[in-house]
Amino acid sequence: METNLSEEDKDRILQERADNMILNGQISVDGITPADYDRVAPWDLLDPDKRVDPVVRDERMAVCQKCPRLFKLTHTCKECGCFMALKTKLKDATCPLGKW
């Protein structure tokens, strides 16, 4: 991306790319990307044993909220395309940047 674009334009472009990735099956609308499928699956959200404690979830989400790679409008990670409000709940999920 060009550096002379506004942050809003960059976010809009990234969101358009994410939308296209969803349509092409590269990322999932359920919050889990295909790259995560070796560790977690969308249905893991239904299993209490595969979810983290709410304190851990909140700590993870706080890290995401401070990260410049979070698309704040949708709480979507610009690195992996996941919906972080869902991904932060899963025990075996990880941040693509290694922050948690």
C-alpha positions in Angstrom: 0.0 0.0 0.0 1.1 3.5 -0.6 2.2 5.4 2.5 0.3 8.6 1.5 -3.1 7.0 2.0 -5.1 8.0 5.1 -5.6 5.4 7.8 -9.3 5.3 6.9 -8.4 4.5 3.3 -6.0 1.8 4.4 -8.6 0.3 6.6 -11.2 0.4 3.8 -8.8 -1.3 1.4 -7.9 -3.9 3.9 -11.6 -4.6 4.7 -12.3 -4.9 1.0 -9.5 -7.5 0.7 -10.8 -9.3 3.7 -14.3 -9.4 2.2 -12.8 -10.9 -1.0 -10.9 -13.4 1.0 -14.1 -14.5 2.7 -15.8 -14.8 -0.6 -12.9 -16.9 -2.0 -12.8 -19.2 1.1 -9.4 -18.0 2.3 -10.8 -16.8 5.6 -13.9 -17.8 7.5 -16.7 -15.7 8.7 -16.9 -17.7 11.9 -13.7 -16.2 13.2 -11.3 -19.0 12.5 -9.0 -19.1 9.5 -8.0 -22.2 7.6 -4.5 -21.7 8.9 -5.9 -22.3 12.4 -7.7 -25.5 11.6 -4.8 -27.7 12.7 -5.3 -26.4 16.2 -8.9 -25.2 16.5 -12.2 -25.4 14.7 -15.2 -23.1 14.7 -17.3 -25.7 16.6 -14.7 -25.5 19.4 -16.5 -22.4 20.6 -19.4 -24.6 21.6 -17.2 -26.8 23.8 -16.7 -25.2 27.3 -13.5 -27.3 27.7 -11.9 -25.7 24.7 -12.6 -22.1 25.8 -10.3 -20.0 28.0 -11.4 -18.4 31.3 -13.0 -15.0 30.8 -10.1 -13.3 32.4 -7.7 -14.8 29.8 -10.1 -13.9 27.1 -10.2 -10.3 28.3 -6.4 -10.1 28.6 -6.0 -11.4 25.0 -8.6 -8.9 23.7 -6.9 -6.0 25.6 -3.7 -6.9 23.7 -5.6 -6.9 20.4 -7.2 -3.6 21.2 -3.8 -2.0 21.5 -2.4 -3.6 18.4 -2.2 -1.5 15.2 -3.1 -4.5 13.1 -6.7 -4.7 14.6 -9.4 -3.3 12.3 -11.3 -1.5 15.1 -14.6 -1.3 13.3 -15.1 -5.0 13.1 -12.5 -6.3 15.6 -10.9 -8.2 12.8 -7.2 -8.9 12.7 -5.5 -7.5 9.6 -2.9 -10.3 9.8 -5.1 -13.4 9.9 -8.6 -12.1 9.1 -10.1 -13.6 12.3 -12.8 -12.0 14.4 -10.8 -11.5 17.6 -13.9 -11.4 19.9 -14.3 -15.1 19.0 -10.7 -16.2 18.5 -9.6 -14.9 21.9 -12.0 -17.3 23.6 -10.3 -20.5 22.3 -7.6 -22.2 24.3 -5.5 -23.4 21.4 -5.8 -20.3 19.2 -2.8 -18.0 18.9 -2.1 -14.5 17.8 -0.5 -14.5 14.3 2.1 -12.0 15.6 2.9 -14.0 18.7 1.5 -11.5 21.1 -0.5 -14.1 23.1 
